[in-house]
Amino acid sequence: MNALPDLTRTVVVGTTGSGKTTLGQRLAALLDAPFIELDKLHWGPDWTPLADEPFREAVTQCVTAEAWVVDGNYGAVRDIIWQRATAIIWLDYPLPLVLWRLFRRTLWRVFTRQRLFNDNRESFFASFFSRNSLFMWALRKHHSRRQRYSQHFADGDFANATPIVFHKPTHAEAFIELVHQAHKKDQTP
């Protein structure tokens, strides 16, 4: 990728644990754009999900801004976000890598008792032994999500957005470096 696409309104998608939030935050900082974490809008106290309509309203309000970086895969709001997006980044990483990243992140959050959105915290039991654990979610969703995003990208389900797919973290890192260099160049008088 030699020239950067329009990143004014960028969506970062991928399987749970792939690094969407980390990449999204870094990109938003480089672009000096608001970062919108869909999990933060979706999850209320005690891991209670927001109902679809209030969730859609909250997301609609956030993406009316001129510039933003959104991270998340919520199908309930895909139409709202993707129709305004100028770029969609898909972190299409292999399942073993995703599970390793998810394992490291989860251990860190559990043992540091890290507070997440709306004061939620991950617990050891729920994270590793529950049928609803993120590991089970990643195992169940990785293949189907890969098929769905491949189809979305093949069908061009986002008329105004440039699709960007990374199969390795090193590709995403090179992209971030490219954005960084372009931003530095823009800042030079």
N, C-alpha and C positions, 0 to 999 in steps of 0.2 A: 504494500500500500504506500504509494509515493505521496499523493496529495490527500489531505484530510477531507472527509465529507463534512457536510454541515452538521455540527454537533450541538446546535442551539437547544434542541429539545431531544434528549437522548434517553432511551430505555435500556436497562441492563437486565437480561433474563438468563435463566439457567437453573439447573437442579439445586435443591436445598444443599448448602454447603459448598457450592462451586466458587464463591467469592464475589457474588453480586454486590453486596453492600460495600465491601472493601474497594472494589473497582469503581463503583458508583461514587463513593465519597471522594476518592482521589481525583476522578474526572471532574466532579463538581467543583472541587477546590481549584483545579487548574483552569477551568472555564469561568470561575467566579460566578457560578450559577447555584441556585438553591438545590439542595439534595432532598428528595422526597423518598422516604422509606415506606413502602406500602405496608409492611408488617406493623410499623408504628401506628398507622392509621387504622389497621384492621383489628389489632388485638387490644382489648380493654383489660381492666384489672382481672386478676385470677384467670388469665388466658381465655377470657370471654370474647368471642368474635363479634364484631359489629355487624348488624344486619345489613343485607345487600344495599338497600336504598340509602341509608345514612352513609355507608361506605362509598357508594357511587357519588353522593353529593360532596363528601369530603375530598375525594380524588378530583372531581370536576373543578372544585374551587382551587385546588393546588395547581392543576395543569392549565389554568387560564393565564398564568404568568407567561411572559414572553420567552423566558429561558428556564430550563430545569434539567436535572438528571433524576430519573426515577429508577428504583430497583424493585423488582418483584414480578411474580408470575400470575397474579390473580386474574382468572378468566372473567370474573364478574365486572372487571373494569378495563379489560383489554381494549374494548372498542373506544372507550373514552381517551385512553392514553395514546394508543397507536395511531389514531386519526390525526393527532396533533404532533406526533413525533417526527423528527427529521432524521434520526438514526436509531437503529435497534441493534444492540450488541448482544449476541448470544454466546454465553460461555458453555460451549459444547464439549465438556471435558469427560474423559473416561470415568466410569463408575468407581473403580478402585481409588483414583485420585480424589474424587468427590467425597467418598466415605472416609478417607484418611483426613482430609481437611475438616470434615464434619466432626470426626472423633477428637481432633486436637482442639477445635473451637469449643466443643461441648465440655470437654474436660476442664478447659480454662474457665468457662462460665460457671460450671458447677462448683469447682473448688475455690474460686475467688468470690463466689456468691454475687456475681456481676448483676447489677440491676439492668433490666431491659426495658422496653417500652411499657409505660403505665405501671412501673414498679414490679413487673413480672420477673421471675427468676426461674432458671432451669434447675430441676432436681435430678439427682443421680438416678433414682429409681425410674422416674418418668422418661428420662433421657435414654436409658439403656435397657430397661426391662418391660416397658409398656408397649402394648400393641400399637399405640399412637405415637411412638417415639419418632423423632426425625430420621433415624436410621431406617426404620421400616418405611417411612414415607419416601425417603430417597430410593430405597430398593424398589418400591412399588411404582414410583413415578418416573424414574430415570429413562427407561426405554420408551414409555408412552409419550413422555414430554419430548424426547428426541424426535420421535416420529411426527408429533404435532408441529413442532417448530420447523422441522424440515419441510413439512407440507405448507405451513404459513409462508415460509421464505420462498418456496417454489411457486406458490400461487400469487405471490405479491400482495398479500393481505394488508399492505401498508403503503398506499400509493405514493406518499410524499417522503417516505423514510428510506434511507440507505441501509440495507442489511449488512452487518459485520459479524462474522463468525470466527471465534477463536477456539481451536482444538487443543491448545496447550497454553499454560500460564505464561510461558516465555513469549508467546505471540501477543498476549494482552500487555505484558510488560513493555515490549517493543512499541506497541501502540501508545501506551501512556507516555513513554519517552518521546515519541514523535509529537504528541500533543504538547508536551512540556516545551520541546524545542520550538514549535510553532508559536506557542504563547510567549516565549522569551523574545522571539523575533518581532512579534507584534508590539512588545513593550519597549523595544529599542527605538530611541528617537532618530 
